[in-house]
């Protein structure tokens, strides 16, 4: 009889020792970092990987036969392969390395959508999107005569899926949706949405910025056509990210940027481009950053997605329970399935004032519109506070956050 496999449990205190910035004090108080949806902290191994690249391997990629050039190229292409495995891409050649989700979405907007759009066409997105999944579509729509439509959400902050599906009319040439809302933490049913898009022959782009840091992602199982990720939200350096796309799309898409490294031959009577993904990667990339991103991916692998997700869900439940006890506090986003992102307001207090006073107590949270103006308009508020948690946060930090919130509440109300 096989022994039952015990689920992996996260040793949070051991994990925290890997993150040097978490040891900081802010305004004389121990730092409580609850701004992870904006950018994650980095483990020492990621910082060391970047440092090691510059100290030992610094050279440009694909431009030299000397050893340093070969090592730099191996590091860069290794990041592509590791990312492909991390999101279960069918091939590393289906992964375009970019500076992050914003560049990835713009690549699809200008290289895939713009050449195909015409007057009368439309792009479908949702009310809960980050500006990076709205503005590029508006720009290419304005250039082509197309329009951008937004599917509604309900008061719980959940996408009304049946209305999204009803809006997949023949004029829609591309659908776009966030996997996880950066404001509400709502997890959208991407697999179901992709299935409905496929029935109608409509490609689907998914913004995975807030999903990949919190859950295992399998792009093949999801069934979408494009999936964008950002490295700095998943323990990696800033200026790193990727676009996964179906091979048939990459083959037909023209280059977005022109320059070195994306060509086979340049002549004044015409240029022959490299095969994808390299034809989309003009110029010198963030090689050291991708060396760090490789280590970030390996760090996730060592901890285990299930263990991290379980702890984050426990933290989310614990924080919600205590926030619910604070009079006059309103939480935006009560989806049945969500990641550890909590947006809220205190009656009678401005979000910026709260965030400033919380900072003086050592608590780092985000205040503002979170690059989601349409979502703020839906809820009828100019801004919210956002506390976003990660697997290296603790219940003691939640307690400190609640205590600080109660203290500043007395000062403001």
C-alpha positions in Angstrom: 0.0 0.0 0.0 1.4 3.4 -1.0 2.0 5.9 1.8 -0.2 9.0 1.5 1.7 12.0 0.2 1.6 14.8 2.7 1.0 18.3 1.3 4.0 20.6 1.4 3.7 23.2 4.1 5.4 26.6 3.8 8.0 27.4 6.5 7.3 31.2 6.4 10.0 32.3 8.8 12.6 30.4 6.9 11.3 31.9 3.7 11.4 35.4 5.1 15.1 35.0 5.8 15.7 34.8 2.1 14.4 38.4 1.5 16.8 41.0 2.8 14.5 44.0 2.4 11.9 42.5 4.8 14.4 43.1 7.6 14.2 46.9 7.1 12.7 49.4 9.5 10.6 52.3 8.1 10.2 55.5 10.2 11.6 53.5 13.2 9.0 50.7 12.8 9.5 47.2 11.4 8.5 47.1 7.7 5.1 45.5 6.8 5.2 45.3 3.1 1.7 44.9 1.7 2.3 46.4 -1.8 3.1 43.1 -3.5 0.6 43.6 -6.4 2.7 46.6 -7.4 6.0 44.8 -7.2 7.3 41.9 -5.2 10.4 41.8 -3.0 13.4 39.8 -4.3 15.1 36.9 -2.6 18.9 37.1 -2.1 19.4 34.4 -4.7 17.8 36.6 -7.4 19.8 39.6 -6.3 23.0 37.5 -6.4 22.2 36.1 -9.8 22.0 39.7 -11.3 25.2 40.6 -9.4 27.0 37.4 -10.6 26.1 38.1 -14.2 27.7 41.5 -14.2 30.7 40.3 -12.2 31.4 37.1 -14.1 29.5 36.9 -17.4 28.8 40.4 -18.7 28.7 40.4 -22.5 26.1 40.9 -25.2 23.9 38.0 -26.5 24.2 36.3 -29.9 27.0 38.7 -31.0 30.2 36.9 -30.1 31.9 33.5 -30.3 34.0 34.3 -27.2 33.2 32.5 -23.9 31.5 35.5 -22.2 29.2 36.0 -25.1 28.3 32.3 -25.1 27.6 32.5 -21.4 25.4 35.5 -21.7 23.5 34.0 -24.5 23.0 30.8 -22.5 21.7 32.8 -19.6 19.2 34.7 -21.8 17.9 31.7 -23.7 17.9 29.7 -20.4 15.4 32.2 -19.1 13.2 31.6 -22.1 13.3 27.9 -21.5 12.6 28.2 -17.8 9.6 30.5 -18.4 8.2 28.1 -21.0 8.3 25.3 -18.5 6.9 27.6 -15.7 3.8 28.3 -17.7 3.8 25.0 -19.6 4.3 26.5 -23.0 4.5 23.9 -25.7 7.9 25.2 -26.9 10.4 27.8 -25.7 10.1 29.3 -29.2 6.6 30.3 -28.4 7.8 32.7 -25.7 8.9 36.2 -26.6 11.0 37.9 -24.0 9.8 41.4 -23.3 10.2 44.1 -20.6 6.9 43.1 -19.0 3.2 42.7 -19.6 2.8 46.3 -21.0 5.2 45.7 -23.8 3.7 42.2 -24.4 0.2 43.6 -24.8 1.5 46.4 -27.0 3.2 43.8 -29.2 -0.1 42.1 -29.7 -1.9 45.4 -30.3 0.5 46.7 -33.0 1.7 43.4 -34.5 -1.4 41.3 -34.4 -4.5 43.5 -34.0 -3.7 46.7 -35.9 -3.0 45.0 -39.3 -6.2 43.1 -39.0 -8.6 45.7 -37.7 -10.9 47.8 -40.0 -13.8 50.1 -39.5 -16.7 48.3 -37.9 -14.5 45.8 -36.0 -14.2 45.8 -32.2 -12.1 44.6 -29.4 -13.8 43.2 -26.3 -12.3 43.7 -22.8 -13.7 44.1 -19.3 -14.4 46.9 -16.8 -11.9 45.5 -14.3 -8.8 45.7 -16.6 -5.6 47.5 -15.8 -4.9 50.4 -18.2 -2.3 48.3 -19.9 -5.1 46.1 -21.2 -7.3 49.0 -22.2 -5.2 51.9 -23.6 -3.2 49.9 -26.3 -6.6 48.7 -27.7 -7.9 52.2 -27.8 -4.9 53.5 -29.7 -5.0 50.8 -32.4 -8.8 51.1 -32.6 -8.6 54.8 -33.2 -6.1 54.2 -36.0 -8.2 51.6 -37.7 -11.7 52.8 -37.1 -12.5 50.0 -34.8 -14.1 50.3 -31.3 -13.4 49.0 -27.8 -16.2 47.3 -25.9 -16.1 46.5 -22.1 -18.0 43.6 -20.5 -19.6 44.5 -17.2 -18.9 43.2 -13.7 -21.3 42.9 -10.7 -21.1 44.5 -7.3 -19.1 41.6 -5.9 -16.4 42.4 -8.4 -17.0 39.3 -10.6 -17.1 39.3 -14.3 -20.7 38.7 -15.6 -19.5 35.8 -17.8 -22.8 35.4 -19.7 -22.7 39.0 -20.7 -19.1 38.7 -21.8 -20.1 35.7 -24.0 -23.1 37.6 -25.3 -20.8 40.4 -26.4 -18.6 38.0 -28.5 -20.4 39.1 -31.6 -19.1 38.7 -35.2 -17.5 42.2 -35.1 -15.2 41.2 -32.3 -11.7 40.4 -33.7 -9.9 40.0 -30.3 -11.0 39.5 -26.7 -8.9 40.5 -23.8 -9.2 39.7 -20.1 -7.2 39.8 -16.9 -6.6 36.4 -15.2 -6.6 38.1 -11.8 -7.7 41.7 -11.1 -4.9 43.9 -9.7 -7.5 45.8 -7.7 -10.1 43.2 -6.6 -8.1 40.0 -6.6 -10.9 38.4 -8.6 -9.9 35.3 -10.5 -11.6 35.2 -13.8 -12.7 31.9 -15.4 -10.2 32.1 -18.2 -10.7 28.5 -19.4 -14.4 29.0 -19.8 -13.9 32.3 -21.6 -11.3 30.8 -23.9 -13.7 28.0 -24.8 -16.4 30.4 -25.8 -13.9 32.5 -27.8 -12.7 29.4 -29.7 -16.3 28.4 -30.6 -16.5 31.8 -32.4 -13.0 31.9 -33.8 -12.0 34.9 -31.7 -8.5 35.0 -30.3 -8.2 35.6 -26.6 -5.4 37.6 -24.8 -4.9 37.1 -21.1 -3.1 39.5 -18.8 -1.4 37.2 -16.3 0.5 39.7 -14.3 -1.3 39.1 -11.1 -1.9 35.4 -11.6 1.5 33.9 -12.1 2.9 35.2 -8.7 0.1 33.3 -6.9 -0.9 30.2 -8.7 0.3 27.6 -11.2 -0.5 28.6 -14.7 -0.8 26.2 -17.7 -1.3 28.2 -20.9 -2.0 25.1 -22.9 -4.8 24.0 -20.6 -6.3 27.5 -20.4 -6.8 27.5 -24.1 -6.0 31.2 -24.7 -4.1 32.6 -27.7 -1.8 35.1 -25.9 -0.7 35.2 -22.3 1.4 38.1 -20.9 3.5 38.0 -17.7 5.7 40.5 -15.8 8.9 39.5 -14.0 9.0 42.1 -11.3 5.7 41.0 -9.8 7.0 37.4 -9.5 10.2 37.9 -7.5 12.3 38.9 -10.6 14.0 42.1 -11.6 12.1 45.0 -13.2 12.2 45.3 -17.0 11.6 41.6 -17.5 8.6 39.7 -18.7 7.2 37.6 -21.6 4.5 37.0 -24.1 3.4 33.5 -24.9 1.5 33.1 -28.1 0.3 30.3 -30.3 2.9 29.5 -33.0 0.5 30.2 -35.8 0.0 33.8 -34.6 3.7 34.4 -34.1 4.4 33.2 -37.6 2.0 35.7 -39.2 2.7 38.7 -37.0 5.2 41.3 -38.4 7.9 42.7 -36.1 6.9 45.4 -33.7 10.4 46.9 -33.3 13.2 47.0 -35.9 16.9 46.8 -35.3 19.7 44.4 -34.6 19.3 40.8 -33.6 15.8 40.4 -35.2 17.1 39.9 -38.7 18.6 37.3 -41.0 19.9 39.7 -43.6 19.5 43.5 -44.2 19.8 44.9 -47.7 18.5 48.3 -49.0 16.2 46.4 -51.3 14.7 44.5 -48.5 15.2 42.8 -45.1 14.7 39.2 -44.1 13.6 38.7 -40.5 14.5 36.0 -38.1 12.1 33.4 -37.1 9.9 34.0 -34.0 10.5 34.6 -31.2 13.7 36.4 -32.1 12.1 38.6 -34.8 10.3 40.4 -31.9 13.4 41.0 -29.8 15.3 43.9 -31.5 18.3 45.4 -29.7 20.1 44.5 -26.5 17.8 42.9 -23.9 17.9 43.1 -20.1 20.3 40.1 -20.0 21.2 40.4 -16.3 17.5 40.9 -15.5 16.6 37.6 -17.2 19.4 35.9 -15.3 17.6 37.1 -12.2 14.2 36.0 -13.5 15.6 32.5 -14.1 16.5 32.3 -10.4 13.1 33.7 -9.4 11.4 30.9 -11.3 13.6 28.3 -9.7 12.9 29.8 -6.3 9.1 29.3 -6.9 9.9 25.7 -7.9 11.7 25.0 -4.7 8.9 26.3 -2.6 6.0 24.7 -4.5 3.0 26.5 -5.9 0.5 24.6 -3.8 2.2 25.4 -0.5 2.5 29.1 -1.4 -1.1 29.4 -2.6 -2.5 27.6 0.5 -0.6 30.0 2.8 -1.7 33.1 0.9 -5.3 32.0 1.0 -5.0 31.5 4.8 -3.6 35.0 5.1 -6.3 36.5 2.9 -9.1 34.9 5.1 -7.3 36.0 8.3 -7.0 39.6 7.0 -10.6 39.8 5.8 -11.9 38.5 9.1 -10.2 41.3 11.0 -10.9 44.0 8.6 -14.6 43.1 8.8 -14.5 44.1 12.5 -13.5 47.7 11.7 -16.5 50.1 11.7 -17.0 52.0 8.5 -14.6 49.9 6.4 -15.7 48.9 2.9 -14.0 46.2 1.0 -14.2 46.3 -2.8 -14.3 42.9 -4.4 -15.9 39.9 -2.7 -15.5 37.3 -5.4 -15.9 33.7 -4.5 -12.4 33.0 -5.9 -9.8 35.6 -5.4 -6.1 36.1 -4.7 -4.7 38.0 -1.7 -5.5 41.5 -2.9 -7.8 43.6 -0.7 -9.0 47.1 -1.8 -10.8 49.1 0.8 -11.9 52.5 2.1 -12.7 53.9 5.5 -15.8 56.1 5.6 -14.8 59.7 6.0 -11.1 59.2 5.2 -9.2 59.9 2.1 -7.2 57.0 0.7 -4.0 59.0 0.3 -4.2 60.3 3.9 -4.6 56.8 5.2 -1.7 55.4 3.2 0.6 58.3 4.3 -0.3 57.7 8.0 0.1 53.9 7.6 3.5 54.5 6.2 4.5 56.3 9.3 3.5 53.2 11.2 5.8 51.1 9.0 3.0 49.7 6.8 3.4 50.0 3.0 0.1 49.8 1.1 -0.9 51.4 -2.2 -3.4 54.2 -2.6 -4.9 55.6 -5.7 -6.7 54.4 -8.8 -4.3 51.5 -9.4 -4.2 52.1 -13.1 -7.9 51.1 -13.2 -10.0 54.3 -13.8 -13.0 52.5 -15.3 -13.2 50.2 -12.3 -13.1 53.1 -9.9 -15.8 54.8 -11.9 -17.9 51.6 -11.6 -17.7 51.7 -7.8 -18.2 55.4 -7.7 -14.9 56.3 -5.9 -11.8 58.2 -7.0 -9.4 55.9 -5.3 -9.0 53.0 -2.8 -6.4 51.6 -0.5 -4.9 48.3 -1.6 -3.3 45.8 0.7 -1.7 43.0 -1.4 -0.2 40.0 0.3 2.5 37.5 -0.7 3.6 34.1 0.6 6.4 35.7 2.7 3.9 37.8 4.7 2.7 36.6 8.1 -0.3 36.8 10.4 1.7 38.9 12.8 2.1 41.4 10.0 -1.6 41.4 9.4 -2.1 42.1 13.1 0.4 45.0 12.9 -1.5 46.3 9.8 -4.9 46.1 11.6 -3.4 47.8 14.7 -2.0 50.6 12.6 -5.2 51.0 10.7 -7.2 51.4 13.9 -4.7 53.9 15.2 -4.8 56.1 12.1 -8.6 55.8 12.0 -8.7 57.5 15.4 -6.6 60.3 14.1 -8.7 60.9 11.0 -12.2 60.4 12.2 
